[in-house]
Amino acid sequence: MFTISKQVVNWDGNLYIIKRTLKETSIKEEFVQEYRDYICADTVLKKNGIYYFAQKIEEAQLVEEEQYV
């Protein structure tokens, strides 16, 4: 058995799952959006020279409440 751990961050009041991180110097700026799409992330955050490729956690919504008898 193995464990998959995910890093979750709170950024400006929103929660994100960090999919990948890259140093700013390891990727040209013009390829950042293309790489984001390639790894299926929807957001790129940048702080202290690091790109954080992330997936925003949407607020959960109740689709249908089941009634148990």
C-alpha positions in Angstrom: 0.0 0.0 0.0 1.2 3.5 -0.7 0.1 7.0 0.3 -0.3 9.9 -2.2 0.1 13.2 -0.4 -0.9 16.5 -1.9 0.1 20.0 -1.0 -2.8 22.3 -0.5 -2.3 26.0 -0.1 -4.6 28.9 0.7 -3.9 31.8 -1.7 -6.1 34.9 -1.5 -8.9 33.0 0.2 -9.0 30.2 -2.3 -7.7 26.7 -1.9 -5.4 25.1 -4.5 -3.8 21.6 -4.9 -0.2 22.1 -6.0 0.5 19.8 -8.9 4.0 20.8 -9.8 6.6 23.4 -8.8 9.4 24.8 -11.0 12.1 27.4 -10.4 11.5 30.5 -12.5 14.9 30.0 -14.1 14.1 26.5 -15.3 11.3 27.4 -17.8 11.0 30.3 -20.2 8.1 32.6 -19.4 6.5 32.1 -22.9 6.1 28.4 -22.2 4.5 28.6 -18.7 0.9 28.6 -19.9 1.6 25.8 -22.4 3.2 23.7 -19.5 0.2 24.5 -17.3 -2.2 23.1 -20.0 0.1 20.1 -20.5 -0.1 19.0 -16.8 -3.9 19.8 -16.6 -3.5 22.6 -14.1 -5.8 25.6 -14.2 -3.8 28.2 -12.4 -0.1 29.3 -12.2 1.0 31.1 -9.0 4.4 32.7 -8.6 6.2 33.5 -5.4 9.9 34.0 -4.6 11.1 32.8 -8.0 9.0 29.6 -8.0 6.1 28.8 -10.3 3.3 26.8 -8.6 1.1 24.9 -11.1 -2.1 24.3 -9.3 -5.7 23.1 -9.5 -8.3 25.3 -7.8 -10.5 23.5 -5.3 -14.0 24.5 -6.1 -16.6 24.8 -3.4 -18.6 21.6 -2.9 -22.2 21.7 -3.9 -24.9 19.3 -2.9 -26.3 17.8 -6.1 -29.1 15.7 -4.6 -29.9 14.7 -1.1 -30.8 11.0 -0.7 -33.6 10.0 1.6 -33.1 6.7 3.5 -36.2 5.0 4.8 
